[in-house]
């Protein structure tokens, strides 16, 4: 009789054990998925990546001259190059603010990134969504402008990313760029969309692509799409991206509004991005 009672108690507790296991399983699966990308940028466009609170990111971005720019340029290495140096700081795991300075046009950009949704391991939330924006000041001498507000531009982008597998990640990113003053044949606002992807070929190496398509049409001289292909070498604290691209503006709205380089006509250049993380 004693053993019968023990067996009955064991069977009565079995459903509770199963429920507890299911709850534990659901809790594990609903944790956020691993980040879709290693770096806060995929060549010329921001990614959805946000870092842990109190993380400082240092960024150096470099674009050499066009490979077909001249006969004595050493495939663009001796030609005028564009450089951006920047830092950003994670105030919260869903909020990062930063500042960057760019050589061409002396652009000073104040930027921010906000996490909206995080992809979960269970796919209850199938994508990650982030918003990136900047406010940029052209710091060239005042004789280049009629009014003070002519210096200003801004950029806003919604980033929708998904980590399809440990190796493959993709993102799509609609955006709008605004300049306070432009040529008469242009428009002040440019609506565009970007598509980017990353595929790991080893634990620390990945191939990448980044395509940016302007949508708004100007009266003449529409900007060319941005096309970039390259490699990324990443560790837990830094990422190095080496690529060819036809964008050299670095600041997003500069690329989307003013790119006159046709990738398929040979107008591309070598570039690299370096990021380094410091945790406090």
Long-range contacts (C-beta under 8 A, 24 or more apart in sequence): 26-122, 28-121, 29-120, 29-121, 29-122, 30-120, 30-121, 30-122, 30-124, 31-120, 31-121, 32-118, 32-119, 32-120, 32-121, 33-118, 33-119, 33-120, 33-121, 33-128, 33-163, 34-163, 34-166, 35-128, 35-163, 36-119, 36-128, 36-161, 36-162, 36-163, 36-169, 36-170, 36-171, 36-198, 37-161, 37-169, 37-171, 37-198, 38-198, 38-206, 38-232, 38-234, 38-239, 39-232, 39-234, 39-239, 39-241, 39-273, 39-275, 40-88, 40-96, 40-113, 40-275, 41-241, 41-273, 41-275, 42-171, 42-196, 42-197, 42-198, 42-208, 42-210, 42-241, 43-196, 43-208, 43-210, 43-228, 43-230, 43-241, 43-243, 43-245, 43-271, 43-273, 44-210, 44-212, 44-226, 44-228, 44-245, 44-247, 44-250, 44-252, 44-255, 45-157, 45-173, 45-194, 45-196, 45-210, 45-212, 45-252, 46-113, 46-130, 46-132, 46-157, 46-159, 46-173, 46-252, 47-130, 47-159, 47-161, 47-171, 47-196, 48-115, 48-128, 48-129, 48-130, 48-159, 48-160, 48-161, 48-171, 50-90, 50-93, 50-94, 50-95, 50-96, 50-113, 50-115, 50-130, 51-90, 51-93, 51-96, 51-277, 52-90, 52-93, 52-279, 53-90, 53-91, 53-92, 53-93, 54-89, 54-90, 54-279, 54-280, 55-89, 55-90, 55-277, 55-278, 55-279, 55-280, 56-87, 56-88, 56-89, 56-90, 56-277, 56-278, 56-279, 56-280, 57-87, 57-88, 57-89, 57-90, 57-96, 57-98, 57-275, 57-276, 57-277, 57-278, 58-86, 58-87, 58-275, 58-276, 58-278, 59-84, 59-85, 59-86, 59-87, 59-88, 59-100, 59-273, 59-274, 59-275, 60-84, 60-85, 60-273, 60-274, 61-85, 61-86, 61-250, 61-271, 61-272, 61-273, 61-274, 62-271, 62-272, 62-273, 63-245, 63-247, 63-248, 63-250, 63-269, 63-271, 64-269, 64-270, 64-271, 65-269, 66-248, 66-261, 66-267, 66-268, 66-269, 67-244, 67-266, 67-268, 67-269, 67-270, 68-266, 68-267, 75-270, 76-269, 76-270, 77-270, 82-248, 82-249, 82-250, 84-250, 84-251, 86-111, 88-113, 100-251, 102-250, 102-251, 102-254, 104-248, 104-249, 104-250, 104-254, 105-138, 105-140, 105-254, 106-138, 106-139, 106-140, 107-136, 107-137, 107-138, 107-139, 107-251, 107-254, 108-136, 108-137, 108-139, 109-134, 109-135, 109-136, 109-137, 109-251, 110-134, 110-135, 110-136, 111-135, 119-161, 119-162, 119-163, 126-162, 127-160, 127-161, 127-162, 128-159, 128-160, 128-161, 128-162, 128-163, 129-158, 129-159, 129-160, 129-161, 130-158, 130-159, 130-161, 131-156, 131-157, 131-158, 131-159, 132-156, 132-157, 132-159, 133-157, 134-251, 134-252, 134-253, 136-251, 136-253, 145-181, 146-181, 147-181, 149-180, 149-181, 150-180, 150-181, 151-180, 152-179, 152-180, 153-177, 153-178, 153-179, 153-180, 153-253, 153-254, 154-178, 154-253, 155-251, 155-252, 155-253, 155-256, 157-194, 157-252, 166-200, 167-199, 167-200, 167-201, 168-197, 168-198, 168-199, 168-200, 169-197, 169-198, 169-199, 170-195, 170-196, 170-197, 170-198, 171-195, 171-196, 171-197, 175-252, 175-256, 177-252, 177-253, 177-256, 177-257, 178-253, 179-253, 179-257, 182-257, 184-219, 185-218, 185-219, 185-220, 185-221, 186-218, 186-219, 186-221, 186-257, 187-216, 187-218, 189-216, 190-214, 190-215, 190-216, 190-223, 190-253, 190-256, 190-257, 191-215, 191-216, 192-216, 192-256, 194-226, 198-232, 204-233, 204-234, 204-235, 205-231, 205-232, 205-233, 205-234, 206-231, 206-232, 206-234, 207-231, 207-232, 208-232, 208-241, 208-243, 210-245, 212-247, 212-255, 212-256, 214-256, 221-260, 223-256, 223-257, 223-258, 223-259, 223-260, 224-259, 224-260, 224-261, 224-262, 224-263, 224-267, 225-259, 225-263, 226-255, 226-256, 226-259, 226-263, 227-263, 227-268, 228-271, 230-271, 236-277, 237-276, 237-277, 238-274, 238-275, 238-276, 238-277, 239-273, 239-274, 239-275, 240-272, 240-273, 240-274, 241-272, 241-273, 241-274, 242-270, 242-271, 242-272, 243-270, 243-271, 243-272, 244-268, 244-269, 244-270, 244-271, 245-269, 245-271
